[in-house]
Amino acid sequence: MKNSLSLIARTALATAVVVGSGSVWAAVSADEAAKLKSTLTPMGAEKSGNKDGSIPAWDGGFSKVPAGYKQGQPRPDFFASEKPLYSVTSKNIDQYADKLSEVTKAMLKKHPDYRLDVYPTHRTASAPQLVYDNIFKNATRAKTFQEGDSIEGAFGGIPFPIPKDGSEAMWNSRMAWAGEDAQGQYTTWVVTGQGKRIMATKYDEWFANPYYYKDGAASNFDGQYYKTKVLTLEPASKAGEALLAWQAFESEKGSAWQYLVGQRRVRRSPSVGYDTPNFITSGIGLFDEAFGAAGALSRHNLKLVGKQEMLVPYNNNKAAAASPEELVQPNFLNPSLVRWELHRVWVVEATLREGKRHVVPKRTYYLDEDTWCVLLTDGWDAKGSLWRGYFSLTLLAPDIPALLGNLVNWGGYNVQTGEYYLSVSTLGSPRQYEVTSRRPPEFFSPDSLTEGAR
């Protein structure tokens, strides 16, 4: 990995002494920020392609909306006519080993019929000009404090487009652009080690992104940057249960509430975070694996290793529109429906802080340079054995415009037990992630959980 770090990554790392947890950093200089209008994209990615052209230059992304498209409809596969350039299997894994995550390699070795179909790379990430303008402002005003666990001075865009440490990079991921308020109807599927597919939960979910409200500003933002509410529809034994979560600039001040029908009351849920098993995934996933890296990450030191070229799931509209029976198969997602591409990713290593506990004491995050979304992770158990990995099937939504990474169609593989899950999935749903008009603040209040959330 060391030899594959890009020049930009090495330059950024050379400007700072990177210590484990991410020290307090001041905003970058105006001269550095100017790169966002020249050699870097507005998001902070390298604008140019790679040497052999297998990664093209970024040309503004993909924002062409199909004629007649209406918000919430399933998005088409914009690259349906393309064929794979090559496939990675257990037989040729060594040829591509430097471009694969550890969990991906483990899956290939464990399952002879697992493969990665690799397609031409398309840098489709896009956002409105207002978001780009805010990112440029954030570059010289945003900063972290409390050992990188909290931030201030940011609004309306990625806070740290030119990151100096792992904490800044992970804050970018948690605040990736996905529009303002949104909604959708989703399912979470789990597959047992014996290959049995089970619908764990079906639910309506609403998202609020006050951090991206057009009429907001850094000067008066209250720090509650993201809110989500879930109303369970199925199975019948859980119907009516509801969950509300708020994410905050001071990460430890994020809050969550849960409504259980049998108790008929709303309870604050301090355990909704870190390594608590996520009940929406029947406990196979952990709460801080949700959406790539949800909630506080303060139990780990976060080190920005650098940037490398990597094979990652990308532009997966075909998979997003598939039926559960087609995509969610024994042992792994149907390789014929999952699109992989070569992209540059930021690599962040998370190691357990002294005096802290977590069932995954070591993780490696792989963040898309164009969106900052977590595309893959590797996770090790307390014995140092490879254990679990997250994946995101990014959904291209030019109607927003955005490349949705951490909000829909994400999941994880357990390479030890053979279990896996796919959460917030759009499979078989007539409604995908839909940007909506702004809902009143009380819609995302704890009291609303007793009102059926409709």
C-alpha positions as CSV (number, residue, x, y, z in Angstrom):
1,M,0.0,0.0,0.0
2,K,2.8,2.4,0.9
3,N,4.2,2.4,-2.7
4,S,0.8,3.1,-4.2
5,L,0.2,6.4,-2.3
6,S,-0.4,9.3,-4.6
7,L,1.7,12.4,-4.7
8,I,-1.1,14.5,-3.3
9,A,-1.6,12.1,-0.4
10,R,2.2,12.2,0.4
11,T,2.2,15.9,0.2
12,A,-0.8,16.3,2.5
13,L,0.7,13.9,5.0
14,A,4.1,15.6,4.9
15,T,2.5,18.9,6.1
16,A,1.4,17.4,9.4
17,V,2.6,15.0,12.1
18,V,-0.2,12.5,12.0
19,V,-0.8,11.1,15.4
20,G,-3.3,8.4,16.1
21,S,-6.5,10.1,17.2
22,G,-6.2,13.2,15.0
23,S,-5.0,16.3,16.8
24,V,-6.7,19.7,16.6
25,W,-6.1,21.2,13.1
26,A,-6.6,24.7,11.9
27,A,-8.2,25.3,8.5
28,V,-5.9,25.1,5.4
29,S,-4.4,28.3,4.0
30,A,-5.9,30.3,1.2
31,D,-3.1,29.1,-1.1
32,E,-4.0,25.4,-0.4
33,A,-7.7,26.1,-0.8
34,A,-7.0,27.6,-4.2
35,K,-6.2,24.1,-5.5
36,L,-9.9,23.3,-5.3
37,K,-10.3,25.6,-8.3
38,S,-7.3,24.2,-10.3
39,T,-5.7,20.8,-9.8
40,L,-8.4,19.4,-7.4
41,T,-12.1,19.0,-7.9
42,P,-14.4,21.1,-5.7
43,M,-14.7,18.0,-3.4
44,G,-10.9,17.8,-3.1
45,A,-10.3,14.8,-5.4
46,E,-7.5,14.8,-7.9
47,K,-9.0,16.2,-11.1
48,S,-6.7,14.4,-13.4
49,G,-6.9,10.8,-14.3
50,N,-4.2,8.2,-13.7
51,K,-1.2,7.5,-15.9
52,D,-2.6,4.7,-18.0
53,G,-6.0,6.3,-18.4
54,S,-7.9,3.5,-16.6
55,I,-9.1,6.2,-14.2
56,P,-10.3,9.2,-16.3
57,A,-10.2,12.9,-15.4
58,W,-13.2,14.3,-13.5
59,D,-15.2,16.4,-15.9
60,G,-18.0,17.6,-13.7
61,G,-19.7,14.3,-13.0
62,F,-23.0,12.9,-14.3
63,S,-26.1,15.1,-13.9
64,K,-28.2,14.3,-17.0
65,V,-31.7,13.5,-15.8
66,P,-33.7,11.0,-18.0
67,A,-36.6,12.5,-19.9
68,G,-39.8,12.1,-17.9
69,Y,-38.1,11.0,-14.7
70,K,-40.0,11.8,-11.5
71,Q,-38.4,11.9,-8.0
72,G,-38.6,8.6,-6.2
73,Q,-38.8,6.4,-9.2
74,P,-36.1,3.7,-9.6
75,R,-33.2,5.2,-11.5
76,P,-32.1,3.4,-14.7
77,D,-28.7,1.7,-15.2
78,F,-27.0,4.5,-17.2
79,F,-24.3,2.2,-18.4
80,A,-26.4,-0.9,-19.2
81,S,-24.7,-1.4,-22.6
82,E,-21.3,-1.8,-21.2
83,K,-19.6,-5.2,-20.7
84,P,-17.0,-6.1,-18.1
85,L,-13.4,-5.3,-19.0
86,Y,-12.3,-8.3,-16.9
87,S,-13.2,-10.4,-13.9
88,V,-11.3,-11.0,-10.8
89,T,-11.6,-14.6,-9.4
90,S,-9.8,-16.9,-7.0
91,K,-7.6,-18.0,-9.9
92,N,-6.2,-14.5,-10.8
93,I,-6.4,-12.8,-7.4
94,D,-2.7,-12.4,-7.1
95,Q,-2.7,-10.2,-10.2
96,Y,-4.9,-7.7,-8.6
97,A,-4.1,-8.2,-4.9
98,D,-2.7,-4.6,-4.4
99,K,-6.1,-3.2,-5.5
100,L,-8.3,-5.4,-3.3
101,S,-9.5,-4.9,0.3
102,E,-8.6,-7.7,2.7
103,V,-12.2,-8.8,3.0
104,T,-12.6,-8.9,-0.8
105,K,-9.5,-11.2,-1.0
106,A,-10.9,-13.4,1.8
107,M,-14.3,-13.7,0.0
108,L,-12.5,-14.7,-3.3
109,K,-10.4,-17.3,-1.5
110,K,-13.3,-18.7,0.4
111,H,-15.8,-19.0,-2.4
112,P,-14.5,-20.3,-5.8
113,D,-17.6,-19.0,-7.6
114,Y,-17.3,-15.5,-6.2
115,R,-16.0,-12.9,-8.6
116,L,-15.7,-9.2,-9.3
117,D,-16.9,-8.0,-12.7
118,V,-14.8,-4.9,-13.4
119,Y,-16.3,-2.3,-15.8
120,P,-15.0,1.0,-17.3
121,T,-14.5,3.7,-14.6
122,H,-17.0,6.6,-14.6
123,R,-16.4,9.5,-12.2
124,T,-20.0,10.3,-11.9
125,A,-20.0,12.3,-8.6
126,S,-21.7,15.6,-8.9
127,A,-23.3,18.3,-6.7
128,P,-24.9,21.7,-7.0
129,Q,-22.6,24.8,-7.4
130,L,-23.8,26.1,-4.0
131,V,-22.3,23.0,-2.3
132,Y,-19.0,23.5,-4.1
133,D,-19.0,27.2,-3.0
134,N,-19.5,26.1,0.6
135,I,-16.8,23.5,0.4
136,F,-14.4,26.2,-0.7
137,K,-15.3,28.4,2.3
138,N,-15.1,25.4,4.6
139,A,-11.5,24.7,3.6
140,T,-10.3,27.8,5.3
141,R,-12.7,28.0,8.2
142,A,-13.6,24.4,9.4
143,K,-11.5,22.7,12.1
144,T,-11.6,19.8,14.5
145,F,-11.3,19.8,18.3
146,Q,-11.6,17.3,21.2
147,E,-8.9,15.1,19.6
148,G,-10.8,15.2,16.3
149,D,-14.1,13.9,17.7
150,S,-15.9,17.2,17.1
151,I,-15.8,20.0,14.5
152,E,-16.8,23.6,14.1
153,G,-16.9,26.3,11.4
154,A,-18.4,24.2,8.6
155,F,-21.7,24.4,6.7
156,G,-23.2,23.2,3.5
157,G,-20.4,21.1,2.0
158,I,-17.6,18.7,2.8
159,P,-15.9,20.3,5.8
160,F,-12.3,19.2,5.0
161,P,-11.7,18.9,1.2
162,I,-8.0,18.8,1.8
163,P,-7.7,16.6,4.9
164,K,-4.7,16.5,7.2
165,D,-5.7,13.6,9.4
166,G,-8.0,10.6,9.7
167,S,-10.6,12.4,11.7
168,E,-11.1,15.1,9.1
169,A,-11.4,12.4,6.4
170,M,-14.1,10.5,8.4
171,W,-16.0,13.7,9.1
172,N,-16.2,14.2,5.3
173,S,-17.6,10.8,4.9
174,R,-20.3,11.3,7.6
175,M,-21.3,14.6,5.9
176,A,-21.3,13.5,2.3
177,W,-23.7,15.3,-0.1
178,A,-27.0,13.5,-0.7
179,G,-29.5,16.4,-1.0
180,E,-31.6,18.0,1.6
181,D,-34.6,16.1,3.1
182,A,-35.5,12.7,1.6
183,Q,-37.5,9.6,2.1
184,G,-37.9,6.1,0.9
185,Q,-39.2,2.6,1.7
186,Y,-36.6,0.0,2.3
187,T,-35.9,-3.5,3.4
188,T,-33.0,-5.1,5.2
189,W,-32.0,-8.6,4.1
190,V,-29.8,-11.0,6.1
191,V,-28.3,-14.3,4.8
192,T,-27.4,-17.0,7.3
193,G,-24.2,-18.9,7.2
194,Q,-26.2,-21.8,5.8
195,G,-27.3,-19.6,2.9
196,K,-30.9,-18.8,4.0
197,R,-32.2,-15.4,2.9
198,I,-34.5,-13.7,5.5
199,M,-36.2,-10.3,5.4
200,A,-35.1,-8.8,8.7
201,T,-37.0,-5.5,8.5
202,K,-39.2,-3.5,6.1
203,Y,-39.6,0.1,6.9
204,D,-40.2,3.7,5.9
205,E,-37.3,6.0,6.5
206,W,-37.0,9.8,6.4
207,F,-33.8,11.8,6.3
208,A,-33.2,15.4,7.2
209,N,-30.0,17.2,6.3
210,P,-30.2,20.6,8.0
211,Y,-26.5,21.1,7.4
212,Y,-27.3,21.4,3.7
213,Y,-30.3,23.7,3.9
214,K,-29.9,26.4,1.3
215,D,-31.1,29.2,3.7
216,G,-28.7,28.2,6.4
217,A,-25.2,29.5,7.3
218,A,-22.2,28.5,9.4
219,S,-22.7,31.5,11.7
220,N,-26.1,30.3,13.0
221,F,-26.0,26.5,12.5
222,D,-26.9,24.6,15.7
223,G,-24.6,21.6,14.9
224,Q,-27.3,19.0,14.4
225,Y,-26.2,18.1,10.9
226,Y,-28.3,14.9,10.2
227,K,-31.5,13.4,11.4
228,T,-33.1,10.1,10.4
229,K,-36.4,8.5,11.5
230,V,-37.4,4.9,10.9
231,L,-40.9,3.3,11.1
232,T,-41.0,-0.5,11.0
233,L,-43.7,-2.0,8.7
234,E,-42.7,-5.7,8.8
235,P,-42.4,-8.3,10.2
236,A,-45.7,-8.1,12.1
237,S,-44.0,-8.7,15.5
238,K,-42.1,-5.4,15.0
239,A,-44.6,-3.3,13.1
240,G,-45.0,0.1,14.6
241,E,-41.6,0.3,16.2
242,A,-39.8,3.5,15.5
243,L,-36.3,4.9,15.8
244,L,-35.0,8.5,15.7
245,A,-31.3,9.5,15.6
246,W,-29.6,12.9,15.5
247,Q,-26.0,13.4,14.5
248,A,-24.1,16.4,15.9
249,F,-20.9,18.3,15.4
250,E,-19.9,17.3,18.9
251,S,-20.2,13.6,18.2
252,E,-20.7,12.5,21.7
253,K,-23.8,14.8,21.9
254,G,-25.6,12.8,19.2
255,S,-28.9,11.4,20.4
256,A,-31.2,8.5,19.7
257,W,-34.7,7.5,20.8
258,Q,-36.7,4.4,20.3
259,Y,-40.4,3.6,20.5
260,L,-41.5,0.0,21.3
261,V,-45.1,-0.8,20.7
262,G,-45.3,-3.1,23.7
263,Q,-44.0,-0.4,26.1
264,R,-46.1,2.4,24.5
265,R,-43.5,5.0,25.4
266,V,-40.5,6.7,23.8
267,R,-37.1,5.9,25.4
268,R,-33.8,7.5,24.9
269,S,-31.4,4.9,23.6
270,P,-27.8,5.7,24.5
271,S,-26.8,2.2,23.3
272,V,-27.6,3.0,19.7
273,G,-24.0,3.5,18.7
274,Y,-20.4,2.1,18.6
275,D,-20.3,-1.7,18.7
276,T,-23.9,-2.3,19.8
277,P,-25.5,-4.9,17.5
278,N,-27.9,-3.2,15.1
279,F,-31.3,-4.6,15.6
280,I,-32.4,-3.5,12.1
281,T,-29.9,-6.0,10.7
282,S,-30.9,-8.7,13.2
283,G,-27.6,-8.0,15.1
284,I,-25.3,-9.1,12.2
285,G,-24.2,-5.5,11.7
286,L,-23.0,-3.0,14.3
287,F,-24.4,0.5,14.8
288,D,-21.2,2.3,13.9
289,E,-21.0,0.3,10.7
290,A,-24.3,1.8,9.5
291,F,-24.1,4.3,6.7
292,G,-20.3,3.6,6.5
293,A,-19.4,5.1,9.9
294,A,-22.4,6.3,11.9
295,G,-22.2,8.3,15.1
296,A,-19.2,8.9,17.3
297,L,-15.9,7.2,16.4
298,S,-14.1,8.3,19.6
299,R,-13.1,4.8,20.7
300,H,-10.5,4.6,17.9
301,N,-7.5,6.6,16.8
302,L,-7.9,7.5,13.1
303,K,-4.8,7.6,10.9
304,L,-4.8,9.0,7.4
305,V,-2.6,6.5,5.6
306,G,-2.9,8.1,2.1
307,K,-4.5,7.3,-1.2
308,Q,-4.4,4.3,-3.5
309,E,-6.1,2.9,-6.6
310,M,-8.6,0.2,-5.7
311,L,-11.4,-2.0,-7.1
312,V,-14.6,-0.9,-5.5
313,P,-18.4,-1.3,-6.0
314,Y,-19.5,1.8,-8.0
315,N,-22.5,3.1,-10.1
316,N,-24.6,0.2,-9.0
317,N,-28.0,1.2,-10.3
318,K,-28.5,-2.2,-11.9
319,A,-28.1,-3.9,-8.5
320,A,-30.4,-1.3,-6.8
321,A,-33.3,-2.1,-9.2
322,A,-32.9,-5.9,-9.0
323,S,-35.3,-8.2,-7.1
324,P,-34.2,-9.7,-3.7
325,E,-34.2,-13.1,-5.3
326,E,-31.9,-12.0,-8.0
327,L,-29.4,-10.1,-5.9
328,V,-29.4,-11.6,-2.4
329,Q,-28.1,-15.1,-2.9
330,P,-26.4,-17.6,-0.7
331,N,-22.9,-16.6,0.5
332,F,-22.7,-13.3,-1.4
333,L,-24.5,-10.8,-3.6
334,N,-25.0,-12.0,-7.2
335,P,-21.7,-11.2,-9.0
336,S,-23.5,-10.7,-12.3
337,L,-25.4,-7.7,-10.9
338,V,-22.7,-5.9,-8.9
339,R,-20.6,-3.4,-10.8
340,W,-17.0,-2.9,-9.8
341,E,-14.7,-0.1,-11.1
342,L,-11.2,1.2,-10.5
343,H,-11.1,4.4,-8.4
344,R,-8.8,6.2,-6.1
345,V,-9.7,6.0,-2.4
346,W,-8.4,7.6,0.8
347,V,-7.3,4.9,3.3
348,V,-8.0,5.5,7.0
349,E,-6.8,3.1,9.7
350,A,-8.7,2.9,12.9
351,T,-7.0,1.4,16.0
352,L,-8.4,1.1,19.5
353,R,-7.6,4.0,21.8
354,E,-5.9,3.3,25.1
355,G,-8.5,2.5,27.8
356,K,-11.3,2.0,25.3
357,R,-13.2,-1.1,24.3
358,H,-14.7,-2.2,21.0
359,V,-15.4,-5.6,19.5
360,V,-13.6,-4.4,16.3
361,P,-10.4,-3.0,17.7
362,K,-8.9,-2.4,14.2
363,R,-10.6,-1.3,11.0
364,T,-9.5,0.1,7.7
365,Y,-11.8,2.4,5.8
366,Y,-11.7,3.0,2.1
367,L,-13.2,6.4,1.1
368,D,-14.1,7.4,-2.4
369,E,-12.1,10.5,-3.4
370,D,-14.9,11.9,-5.4
371,T,-17.7,11.7,-2.8
372,W,-15.9,10.8,0.5
373,C,-18.4,8.0,1.0
374,V,-17.1,4.8,2.6
375,L,-17.0,2.2,-0.1
376,L,-15.4,-0.7,1.7
377,T,-14.0,-1.5,5.1
378,D,-11.9,-4.3,6.7
379,G,-12.3,-5.2,10.3
380,W,-10.4,-7.4,12.7
381,D,-11.4,-9.1,16.0
382,A,-9.6,-8.9,19.3
383,K,-7.4,-11.9,18.3
384,G,-6.2,-10.1,15.2
385,S,-8.1,-12.2,12.8
386,L,-9.9,-10.7,9.8
387,W,-13.6,-10.7,10.7
388,R,-16.0,-8.4,8.9
389,G,-16.2,-5.9,6.1
390,Y,-18.7,-3.2,5.0
391,F,-19.6,-2.5,1.4
392,S,-21.6,0.3,-0.3
393,L,-23.4,-0.2,-3.6
394,T,-23.3,3.5,-4.8
395,L,-26.5,4.7,-6.5
396,L,-26.2,7.3,-9.3
397,A,-28.9,9.9,-8.9
398,P,-28.4,12.7,-11.4
399,D,-31.8,14.2,-10.4
400,I,-30.3,15.4,-7.1
401,P,-27.5,15.4,-8.5
402,A,-25.5,13.0,-6.3
403,L,-23.8,9.7,-6.2
404,L,-25.4,8.1,-3.1
405,G,-23.0,6.1,-1.2
406,N,-23.7,5.6,2.5
407,L,-27.4,6.2,2.6
408,V,-28.8,3.2,0.6
409,N,-27.9,-0.3,-0.4
410,W,-25.1,-0.9,2.0
411,G,-24.2,-4.0,4.0
412,G,-21.5,-6.3,5.3
413,Y,-19.9,-9.7,5.1
414,N,-18.8,-11.8,8.0
415,V,-15.9,-13.8,6.7
416,Q,-15.7,-16.0,9.7
417,T,-19.4,-17.2,10.0
418,G,-20.4,-16.7,6.4
419,E,-23.3,-14.4,7.3
420,Y,-24.0,-11.2,5.4
421,Y,-26.6,-8.5,5.2
422,L,-27.9,-5.8,2.8
423,S,-29.5,-2.8,4.6
424,V,-31.6,0.2,3.5
425,S,-32.1,-1.7,0.2
426,T,-34.3,-0.5,-2.6
427,L,-34.7,-4.1,-3.9
428,G,-38.2,-4.7,-5.2
429,S,-39.4,-1.3,-4.0
430,P,-41.3,1.1,-6.3
431,R,-39.7,4.0,-4.4
432,Q,-36.1,4.7,-4.2
433,Y,-34.3,7.5,-2.2
434,E,-36.5,10.5,-3.0
435,V,-35.6,14.1,-2.2
436,T,-38.6,15.8,-0.7
437,S,-39.8,19.2,0.5
438,R,-38.5,20.1,3.9
439,R,-40.4,18.7,6.9
440,P,-41.1,20.8,10.0
441,P,-38.7,20.3,12.9
442,E,-41.3,18.5,15.0
443,F,-41.4,15.7,12.5
444,F,-38.0,14.7,13.7
445,S,-38.7,15.2,17.4
446,P,-38.9,12.3,19.9
447,D,-42.6,13.0,20.5
448,S,-43.3,12.2,16.8
449,L,-42.4,8.6,17.3
450,T,-45.8,7.8,19.0
451,E,-47.7,9.3,16.1
452,G,-47.1,6.6,13.5
453,A,-44.5,8.9,11.9
454,R,-46.8,9.6,8.9
